[in-house]
């Protein structure tokens, strides 16, 4: 009887061992053959500050761009984040925003009005290439008026009089970026972006605002199609993403770096302000971030979304469009750095 019980125990042990070995083998195969899309993205975070906010390096250095952050999404917070940069925008100052489609999550005049006034800025935009309410100047001016921007500042549709060409140095797909003709009228740019998802780019922040945003309507087609022209909805995705980085670099080169970048992380929908019926945000507002480096400020926003417990929908949108490729290529061509130091300006 004892012999029989011992044999049964051995059998159970062998079965358990076999099951464990099978599970280990299956996990190993999945890990070996899984694609990057199957593996979750891990932000390049090396540490966290006292508030639990992520940052890329342990301490400030002269070689690493600083991204300043406040959780105060208000006119006061916007003014404070600008002052934290310690960079005074001089001459004829452009404030580049997305004026947004009707019904979208565009930046409200009551949030940005005092700030735009304080820098004596002109709100600038360009027409779209996909139709909608901003496809031509007449309709676009009506949107600008309806959204209240004409009540807070001078406004300018930069490609109302056509395009001007900027050289794209060492571009992979095109050598000439077409931007709004009025770009030449401005001495410095404040790139004020509503950070969010995007149905084509995956994400929209500073880089998108200086590439697609400053491109004229014909320039937008060039960027979307990598210089080939044609239907922007049928363009190669990765070529479009890399072309945005290269177009943005041409603008920064032209402005000789006289640009700063502020990203507002509120109403974090998976859809862009170019969408008149965006998905309702299902994650919390995060704050306002600012830097002199467009790649760093976008990367910091991405990392904060990935680290947010309720950021899954936006993460899915970013990954579904391979949106991180824009940041990767932007760093490769010298537009900016994905390594940064995140500094909160809020009082502890």
HELIX and SHEET records of a PDB file:
HELIX    1   1 UNK A    2  UNK A   33  1                                  32    
HELIX    2   2 UNK A   75  UNK A   85  1                                  11    
HELIX    3   3 UNK A  109  UNK A  118  1                                  10    
HELIX    4   4 UNK A  137  UNK A  146  1                                  10    
HELIX    5   5 UNK A  149  UNK A  151  5                                   3    
HELIX    6   6 UNK A  181  UNK A  185  5                                   5    
HELIX    7   7 UNK A  206  UNK A  211  1                                   6    
HELIX    8   8 UNK A  217  UNK A  225  1                                   9    
HELIX    9   9 UNK A  232  UNK A  234  5                                   3    
HELIX   10  10 UNK A  237  UNK A  254  1                                  18    
HELIX   11  11 UNK A  294  UNK A  307  1                                  14    
HELIX   12  12 UNK A  312  UNK A  320  1                                   9    
HELIX   13  13 UNK A  324  UNK A  332  1                                   9    
SHEET    1   A 2 UNK A  47  UNK A  48  0                                        
SHEET    2   A 2 UNK A  54  UNK A  55 -1                                        
SHEET    1   B 8 UNK A 154  UNK A 157  0                                        
SHEET    2   B 8 UNK A 122  UNK A 125  1                                        
SHEET    3   B 8 UNK A  93  UNK A  96  1                                        
SHEET    4   B 8 UNK A 188  UNK A 194  1                                        
SHEET    5   B 8 UNK A 259  UNK A 265  1                                        
SHEET    6   B 8 UNK A 287  UNK A 291 -1                                        
SHEET    7   B 8 UNK A  65  UNK A  70 -1                                        
SHEET    8   B 8 UNK A 340  UNK A 344  1                                        
SHEET    1   C 2 UNK A 163  UNK A 167  0                                        
SHEET    2   C 2 UNK A 176  UNK A 180 -1                                        
SHEET    1   D 2 UNK A 196  UNK A 198  0                                        
SHEET    2   D 2 UNK A 202  UNK A 204 -1                                        
END                                                                             
